[in-house]
Amino acid sequence: MTLTPLSTPNCQRKLRIARDEAGVPHVFAESHHDALYGLGYMHATDRITQIMFARAVSAGRASELIADKEELRETDRFFRRIGLHRNHQREVGLLRSHIREQIAHYAVGVNDGAAAVGQSWPMWATGFESEPWDPVSVLLIGNLLSFGGLAVSQLENERIVVELIQSGASEEALREMFEGRLDHVDFELIRKVPSLPRMSDEALEVLADLPRLAGSNAWAVAPSRTASGGAMLCSDPHLEINRLPAIWYEAVLDWGDDYVMGATLPGCPLVAVGRTSKLAWGVTYMKGDTIDIFVEDCRRSPTGEWQYRRGADTWMNFEVREETLGRKGGAEAETMTVLENPQGTLDADPLTPGYQFSLAWSGTAPGSGAAIGSWLDVIASPDVTTAMEVAEQCPQPTLCWVFADVEGNIGMQGNGRFPARRPGATGLGPLAAWDEANHWNGFLGPEYLPSIYNPECGFVATANEEQPEVDGVRVTSQTLPDYRKRRIVEQLTYAGEVTVEEMQTLQYDLVSLQARELLPYLLPHVADKSIVQRLENWNQDYSPDSYEAVLFQRLYRNTLLEIFGQAEGLGRRRVLYVASRVGFSSMVIAAVDRILKKDESLWWKGRNKGELIRAAADKLKLEVEKPWSEVNNFHFTDRFFGGISVGRLLGFESRPYPMPGNFSTIFQGHVLQTAKRSSTFAPSYHFIADMATSEAWSNLPGGPSESRFSAFYKSDVARWFEGAYKQLIKEELPPT
């Protein structure tokens, strides 16, 4: 590996920085603090626009600092209402001293790097005026990961449940769909509440740009099952990948006593996926439920204040918070009134007395900012046992951490601050806030978190599957598909002593267990024998050149429309929205897949299931045959200049690329349609570490730089498409 030293103007620490052939920065420092300073310096050097714009979004100041656009005003209202910006000074004060020191050194590095870089082109074009980076900025970026990306996905699924109830769908059928998760829900009450306000597709696109691990794979293999005799860690977080620059920023930090390499989050000194000399780790989103929607009964007091009811007839005043939203360009600022109480924040301003939805999130409780300390302490952990203890205490977001260490240990540990709800309440459907039995009773203890250490099978794996109940309590309230998890387990179970190359191949596996398991329930009812023969001979592989992948997807979509798309069911438009468009819900897909395997269901009561599937298959002849590459494709766009004519002319939008896989394959290649563009959901980083060595192997859909005109803007894209990996290794920088 060849390292090219970098010039580091305005660097105030004794360190050296070089790039490898892929542009990945290697920071050589004398101390861990100086290494974090160097990371901050390089985040500012390569990603100044990304971190400054992301902080503005998290603080609810995007329309004030970036552009006075309606979608930015909408996201500002969203973040201001939940109050992400309010408690960070408190949270910084609650951090342990060694964590405050680490993020302070990092923030100084960001500021020194920003001073050297100056304004980027997008910052100049928008008239953006940057402000100094500080520990509060670090927590704001961390909250984008915790709430802006992950908790929002839980909230969107809970809103889908509310919409389904309010749409008039059969109560009994919905209870069947979510099998026990809505037993505590009063359907009639929810149907009396004004509909929840939905974010526009344009605002959802802004949120899609934020870092989140909403779908991911991670597994670790014990030394007894590897060819090298060392434990092995494999991890690939999934998120939107078609917007450049890439969300993650690879780096190698070397401070003499140790090193860390992997995917960092610009604006924050955390390493989401990585390794040191002693430990390797990856994470997946547990999809744990830390958000609840409540129903409040509201009225005006005789003196005009808004009040909420407790019990039969006790009325109390809401706390009133005024938020002022600035607007770029001198437009008049917008004032927003937020009503809240100890149970949560009203989701919208009440227009008339009556019922209103409110939102509660455990991430607003004191101590939530300690999450950054967990990420930093994992880097310092000497072994899996210590790392699992650290991860267990991480308050947010809800993750499953997978570990492997140099001594050959492996493990998986869940984390999260989960509300202790009343018995029988899952959190998926709204409850009446005036009944105090429905209020949270603190948080669950660590005994409810999933935890595995050195299992007999010789591996641990997780891929956003449902977690098992503990004493009747669920930490995941959604119905969740486990196709990817079971495919990983299937392949590891029958593998011999695995190699790095075999694990690279597994990260690119395109076989769908969903298709394999549903075809026996669909094909007996298909009249066209040629379709039956083709799908029986298909290997359920979602390669770009597969025509059968398209054929199955169309049969599946048509079947959902026939069975669930009737007016008194989910409705045709809603089926399309949650099955193939930006509103895609793995929760709903998992539920309908389970129902499709039943002989009898309320969803086809009075109708013949076989005839419905036959009708779905008959409609296939009306569509033109296409390979998967023509159905599932995307183009890269620049986060800052994509979608405008000058952006296309200057190469800020790429040619179309085929996307392999679908939501149910290990390589989760998912393309969804929004109002104006395609959105993707796919592996945002591939990482493999063999603990018998000091190296790692990786690729990502992007590169280190945010500049379209840099050689390192898309330096890893070809590797990502080809399934090729580059080596990350602790190198010695040649003496100057």
N, C-alpha and C positions, 0 to 999 in steps of 0.2 A: 504494500500500500504506500502510495506517495502522498506526503503531506506538503501543502503549500502554505508557508507562513503568511498571515494577514497583517496589514498595517492597522493599528488600533489607535487612531487619534482620540485624544481626550480620555484615554484609559488611565485611571488613577491608581491602579493596583499593579503589583509586580506579578505579571502573568504573561503568557504567550498564547496566541490563538492561531490555529491553522485549519485549512480545509482539506478533506480528502478528495478523491476523484469525483465523488458524488455531490460534493459541496457541503457535506456534513461538517460542522465545526467541531474541532477538538480543542478544549480549553485546558491548558497546563498551568496549574496554580500551586502555591506552596501550602495553602490551607483550604479547608472546605468552604469557609466564608468567602475566600477570594474566588473559588470556583463558581459559587452561586452569583457573585458579582459578575464574573465573566459570562455566565448564562444570561443574566439580565442585559448585559451589554450587547450580546449577539441577538437576543430577542428584539431589541430596539434597532439594531443594525439591519436585520433581515425582515422584520415584521412590524415596523413602527405603525403603519396604518391599521393593521389588524388589531393590535392591542389598544390603540387609542380609540378606535371606533367601537370595539367590544366593550370597553369601559363605559363609553357614553351610553350604549344601549342598556347595560346592566344598571346604570344609575338613573335610567329614565330621562336622559337628556339628549337623545339622538336627534330629535327635531330641533333642539336648541343649538347643538354643536355641529351636526352633519348637514342636514337638509330639512327644510320645512315641507315634508311630504306626509300625506295622510297615513300611509302605512307605518311611518316612523312615529307619528303622533299616537297612533293606535298602540304600538308596542310600548311607548312611554307611559300611556295611561295604564296599561297592563302591569308594568313593573312598579309604577308608583303606587298603584292600588294595593298590590301585595306587600309593598314596603321593603323591597330588598335593600334599599339605600339607607335605611333609617338606623340600623343598629351596629354598623360596622366599627364605629369608634369604641362602643362598648365591647365588641368582640375582640378587637385588637388588644384592649386592656386585659381581657380574660386569658389571652394566650400565655403559655409558659414562656419564661424569659429566653430560653435558648431558641425557641421558635421565632419569637419577635426579632431576635438578633439575626437569624438566618434570612427572614424576609426583608429585613432592613438592608442587609448587604446586597441582596438581590435588587431591591428597588433603587439603590444608589447606582448599580450597574446599568439599569434601564435608563436612568436620567443622564448618566455620562454618555451612554451610547446614543440617546436621543439628541443630545447637544451636538454630537459629532455628525449625525445624519442630517439634522434639520428637517424641513418639511418634505414629505413624499409628494408625488404628483397628485394622488387623490386628495391629500390634505390641502394642497395648494388650490386644486380645482374647486373644493367646497369651502374654502376660506376657514378651514379648521384651525383653531388655536389650541395647541396642546397645553396641558397642565402637568406639573410634576407628578411622577409616580411615587406612591407611598404604600405602606402596609394596607391601608383601606382599599387602594386600587387592586391589590393582590386578592383581597377577600371578595371584591366585586366580580373579578374574573372567575374565582372559584364558585361563586353563586350562579354564574351562568351555567356551569356544569351541573350544579345541584338542582336548581329550580328551572332556569330558562330552557334547559334541554330535557332533563330527566323527569322532574316532578310534573312538568307541563304535559308530558306524554301520558302520565297517569290521569291528570286532570281531563285531558281530551277524551279518554276512554270513559271516565265517569260522566262526562257531558253526553257522550253517545248513549249511555244507559238512560239518562234523563230524557233525551230526545226520543228514544224508542218508547219509553213509558208515555210521554206526552203525545206521541203520534197516534195513539189509539190502538196500537198493536195489542193482541190478546194478552191479558195479564198471565193466564196460565201458560201460554206458549213462551213468554219471556222468562217466566220462572223456570220452565224446562230448559231453556237455552242456557241460563246461567246457573243451573243445578245447585240450588241451596244458597247462592250468594245474595239473593234478593228476598230471602224469607222474612227479613225484618223490615222490609220497605212497605210503606203505605202508598199504594199506587194512586188512590183517590186524592190524597193530599198533594202529591207531586203534580197531578194534573190540574190542580187549582193555582199553581204558582206560575207567574209569568216566565216565559222561556228564558233560558240562560243566554246571554249575549254571546254570539260566536265571533271569533276573530276572522277577518277577511283572509282570503287565500294569500293576498299580498303581504299581510302582517305575518301569516304563518310562514311565508318564505323567509322573512327576516329571522324568525325563530329557528328555521331550519339551518341557517348559517351558524348557529351557536354550537359549541362543543357539547355533545351528548353521546352516551354509550348505550343508546336505546336498543341496540341489538349487537351482540358480540359473542365470540367463542373464546374459551380459554381451557387448556388442559395441561396437566403435568404428568410425566411418566417416571416411575421409580427406576433406579439403576438396574434392578433385576430384569427389566424389560427393554433396556436400551443396548445398542451395540457397543457404545463407548464405555459402559459401566458407570456413567454419571447420570444424575437426574436431569430431566429435560423439561423445559417450559415452553409452551406454544400459546400465543395470544394474538387475536385480531379483533380490535374494536370496530364496530360498524356505525357509520353515520353518512350524511350527505357528502359525496365525494366529487361531484361535478363542478363545484365552485372552487376556484383557485384564488389565493394560495391554499394549500392543504391546511386543515385544522391543526395538525400536529407539527412539531418542529423537532427533528432529530438532533441529538447532541451527544458528545462524549466529553465528560468532565473528569479530569485527572488531577488529584491533589496530593500525590505522593503516597500517602498511606493507603489509598483506595481509589476507586473510580466508579462512575455510574454511566451507563449508556442506554439510550432508548428514546421514547417519544415524550417530549415535554409539551406543556401547554403554554403558548406565548402569553406573557403577562403575569405568569404565575410560576414559582419555582418547583412545581410538582413534576414527577416523572410518572406518567400514567401506566406505561408498560416499559419494563427495563430490567437491568441486572447490574449487580456489583460483583466484586470478587467472591462474595459469599452467598448471595441470594439473587434469585430472579423472580419476577412477579408479573402478573397480568390481571385484568379485571373484566367482569361483565356486569351489566346492569341487572340487578335482582328483580327489577320491576316491583319493588316493595311499595306498599300503599302507605304513604306518609301524608296524604291529602284527603280531607273529607269535605263534602258539601253538606251543609245544614239548611234547614228551612226555618226562617225567622218570621214571627208574626209582628208586623210593624204598624205603628200609628203615630199621628202627631199629638203631642201633649197640648194642653190648653194654652200654653205659652209658645207653641210652635216648634218645639224640638222634636226630632224623631226619636221614638222609643221602641223597645223590644219587650216582649212578654216573657215572664218566667212563671211556671206553674199555671194556675187557672186565671189569675187576675192581678198579678204583680207586674207593674210596668217600670222599666228603667231606661234612662237616657243613654243613647249611643255616645261613645266617644267620637268627637268630630275632628278630623284631620284635614287641613287645607293644603293642597299641593298646587304649586304654580309651575306650569310647564312653559318654559321659554320656547320661542320660535325663531328660527334662523331668518336673517334678513330684515329684522325690525318689525315683523308682524306682531300684533298684540298678543301678549302672553295669555295662555289659557289657565283658568283656575278650576281645579277639580276638588270636589268635596268627597271625602271618604268616610264612611260610617263603619265603626268597628266596636267589638266588645270582646270579652275574654274568650269567646268561642270562635271568633273569626272576623272576617271583613265582608261586608255586603258586596256581592258580585256586580251590582249596578245601583245607581241612585234610585230609591223608590219614587215612583210618580204619584201613587195613591196609597192609602192605607191598605194593608193586607199582607199576603205572604211574599217573601223574597228569599232568594238563595244567598247563602254566605259561604265563604271559603276559609278553611283552616289548613295550615301547613305546619308540620312539626319543625321545619327549618327556621321559624321565627323565634323559637325558644332560646334563652340564653345558653351560650356554649356551642352554638352551631358552627361558629367560625373556627373551632378547634380542628375541623377537618384538614386544614392545611398542615397542621402539626402531625396528623397521622401520616400523610403522604411523605413528609420529610423524615419522620421517625422510621418509616419502612426502609428508606435508603440506608439508615444507620443500623438496621437490624442484622445481627450476625447469623441468624438461622430462621427456619420456618416457624418454630415454636414462638420465638419472640415476635416475629412479624405477624403471626395470627393474633397474638395478644394485642398488638398495636392496632391491627385492622378492626378487631372486635369493638374497640372504643371509638372508632370513627363515627361521628354523628350523622354525616350526610356526604354524598348521596348514598342510596341503598345499593350496595355492590356485593358481588361475590368475588373475593380475591383468591387467586390461585398462586401458589408458591412452590418453588423448588430451591434446595440449597446445595452447597458444595459437599456437605456430608451425606447426601443421598436422600434426604427427607423431602416429602411432598405434602401438600395440604390445601384445603379450601376453607375459607372463613367468610361468613356473611357479616354485614354491618348495617347499621341504620338506626334511627330514632323512631320507633314505631309506636303510635298511640295505643294505649290500653283502652279498648272499647268495651262496651257492655257485652255480656255473654250473648252470642248469636249474631252480633253485628259484624259484618265483614269490612265495612267501609266503602263498598262499591256503590251503594245507593244512598240518597239523602235521608237524614233523620230529622225529626222535629227538635229544634233547639230548646223549646220551652220545657221539654221533659228532661230534667237534669240527669236522669239515668242514662241519657244518650251522650252526655258530655264525656270527654276524655278523662281518664283517671290516671294521669301521669303517662309513663312510657314503659314498654315491655322491657324485661331484663334480658341479658345476653343468652339465657338458656333457650330462648325462642329463635335464636339465629342459627342457620345451617353451619355446620362445622365438621370437617373430615380431616383426619391426620393419618398418614401412612396406611391407607386401606389395603386389605389383603389382595384385592384384584390388581394392585400395582399401578393404578392411575386414578386421577380425579379429573372430572370434566364438568363444565357448566356452559350453558348457552341460552340463558334467559327463560329457562323452564320454570314451571310452578314449583314452589318449595312445599314440602310436606307439612301438614298440620302438626303442631305440638300442643298437646292438651286441649285440642279443639280450637286452637287459635291459628289463623293464617296470617302470615306477613305479606303474602301476595294475594290480592283480592280478585285479580283478573283471571279469566280462563286463558291459559297460555299454551301455545303449541310447543311440543318438545321434539320436533322432527330433527333439528340440527343436533341437539344433545344426543339423541338415540343413534344417529348416524355416526357420530364421533365414537360413542361407546361401542357400537357394532364393529367399527374398523379397528379400534384398539384391542378389543377382546380377541380378535382372530389374527392379530398381527404377531409376528415373531419379535425378535429383538430389533427395535425400531432405530432408524437412522435419521439424521437431520433431513436428508433428501426425501425420505418417506413422509416425514411430517410436513415438509413443504408441499408435497403432492396432496396430502390430506387437507391442508388449508385451502386448496383449490378444487376440492371435490364438488361435483355438480349433480350428484344423484339425489333425487327427491323422494324421501320416504312418504311424503304426502301423496304423491302420485302412485307410488307402489301400493299403498294401503287403501286408497279410494277406488282404484280401478276395478277390483273385484266386486264392488258394490254398484258400479256404474255400467260396466260392459255387458252384463247379462240382459240389460234392457235396451241395448243399442241394436237397431234393426239392420243397419248397414254393415255387412260382414267384413267389408274391406277396412272399415274404420276399426272394427274389433280386432282384426288380424294385425293391423299396424300397431295398435296400442298394446296388444299382447306381446308383440315381438320387440317393443321398445324397452330400452334399459333404464328408463326414467332419468335420463341424463339431459341436463339443460345446457348443452353446448350451443354456441351461437348458430351452428349449421343444422340444428335439429328441427325438422318439420313436425315431428311428433310432439315435441314440447308445446308448440303452438296449438296443435290439435287437442291435446289434453286441456290446456288452459281455456280454450274456447268451450269445450264440453263442460268443464267445471263451472265456468262463468254462466253459461246458459242454464245449467242445472240449478245454480243458486237463484237465478232470476225466475225460473219456473216454480221452485219450491218456496222461496222466501220473498219473492218480489211482488206478490199480489198486494193489492191496496190495503187489505186488512192485516198484512204481515209487515215486513220491513219497508216495502215499497220499492219499485224498480230503481228509482234514482238513488235511494239510500244504499241499496245493494251494490250498485256500481261505485258509489262514493267510497264505501268501506272496503270493497274488494279489489279495486283497481286504480283508484285515484288518490288525491292527496290525503283524503280522510281514512286511508287504509288502517284497519284495526286488526292486529293479530289476535286480540281478545275475541272479536266477533268471528274471525276465521276459525279459531280453535273450537268455538262453540258450534258453529254450523258443521264443521267436519265431523265432530262427534255425533251430531244428530243424523247426518247422512248415513251413518253406519247402523242406524236403528231400523227395525222392521216396522215399528209403529211410532208415530209422533203426532203431536197436536199441530205441527206445521203443515201436515198434509191430511189432516182430519177431513173425511168426506171426499178425499181425492185419492187416486191411485199413484203411489210413489213411482212405480215402474213406468206408467204412462207419462208421467212428468219428465222422467229422465229420457224416455224415448223421444218426446217432443223436443227436448233440449238438443239431442243428438241430430234429429232431422234438420234442425236449423243450420248445422255445420255446412251443409252443401251450398248454402247461400253465400259463403265467404270464400275469398280467394286464398289459396294455399300460400303460406309464407314460412321462411325459416325463422327461428327465434331471434336472429340478429336483426331482422326487419321489424320486429315487434318490440323487442327489449333493447333499445339503444339510447344513447345520450351524446351530448357534446359538452366539453369543458367550457365554462364561462368564467370570466374574471369577476370576483366579488364586487369590485368597485366600478368596472367599466363594461361588464357584460350586458347584453340586451339593448345597447344603443348602437346607432349606425357607425359612429366613429370607433366603437369597440370592435365591431366586426371587421372594419377596414384595417385596423391595426393589429389584428390577430388575437384579440381578447376573447374570441369565441372560436372553438376548434371545429374540425370536421366531425361528423357523427362517428361514434365508436360503438361497436356491439358490446352489450353487457352480458356476460355469462351468468348462469344460475338464476334462481328466483328466491323468494323469501324463505323457502323451506330447505334450501341447500346450504351446506357448510359455507361455501362461497356465496354469501347472501346478495346476489346481484339483483337489485330491485329497482325498477324505474316506475315512477308515479307521475300522474299528470296534475298540475296545479292550474290555476286560472290562466296563467300566461306562459308557463314553461314546464319543462320536465324536471322532476326532482328525483334524486337517486338515494339509495340506501345500500351500502356495500362496504366491504372491508376497507377501512381508512388507514390501516397499518397492519402489516404482517411482521411478526417478530418471533424468532425461535432462539433459545439459548440452551446449549448443552453445557451443563455445569462441570463436565470433565475437561472443558476448555475455558479460556478466558475471553471468548468471542461471542458474537451474536450474529444472526442473519436476519435481514429485513428488506422490505420495500414498502413504498406508499405511493398513492396516486397524486403526485406533485413533486415538490422539492423544497429546499430550505428558503428560497427567496420569494417575496411577494411581488417582485418586479417582473412584469411581462418581458422585459428586455434583458433579463439576466439569464445566463446559461443554466442557472440552477432553479428556474421557475418550474419546470416540468422534468427535471433531470431523472426522476425515478419512474415516470409514467410508463415508459416502454417496458421496464422490468416488471411493473405491476401487471400489465396486460399479459406478458409472456410467462408469468409465474417464475421469473428469475429473481434471485436474491443477491444482495450485496453483503459483504462482510463488514461488521463493525468490530473493531479490535482496539485494545489498549496499545497505543504505539508510543514510541519515544520520539520526541521532536528533535531533529538534528540540531546541534549547537549552532548558534549564529556566529 
